[in-house]
């Protein structure tokens, strides 16, 4: 991952992706994607946005194990 190609992951950025994909403003860094009504199909949109924004490819299993913006930020940081 090159710093010129990606932005460091931050909770607010990932939260904004959740808000856009789930079409709700009711998302915090600790909000569980699936409890907010997200499903596996919508999760792929989040994973795609994370890959475009942060240059990190996470699996659906990663997403299931860390379904919050804060959890995903940690996974992204560890992947980079």
C-alpha positions, -999 to +999 in steps of 0.1 A: +000+000+000+015+033-011+007+064+009+002+082-024-025+058-035-046+055-003-057+074+028-051+060+063-084+045+076-102+065+103-134+057+120-152+088+106-143+078+070-155+042+075-186+055+093-194+077+063-192+047+040-217+028+063-240+058+063-239+061+025-244+024+018-271+019+045-287+052+036-290+063+073-273+089+094-278+067+125-243+052+125-215+056+150-180+041+151-194+013+172-225+005+152-229-031+141-236-032+103-259-062+105-279-048+135-285-017+113-301-038+087-272-046+064-269-079+047-243-098+028-251-082-005-248-047+009-217-057+028-200-063-006-206-026-014-189-016+018-159-039+011-156-024-024-157+011-011-130+003+015-108-012-012-112+019-034-107+043-005-080+026+015-064+002-009-070-029+013-089-060+002-108-074+032-128-106+029-165-111+038-153-132+068-132-102+080-163-081+078-184-106+097-158-107+125-155-069+127-188-055+116-183-020+130-165+010+116-140+009+145-134-028+140-128-024+103-104+005+109-083-018+131-083-045+104-073-020+077-045-007+099-032-042+105-034-051+068-013-021+058 
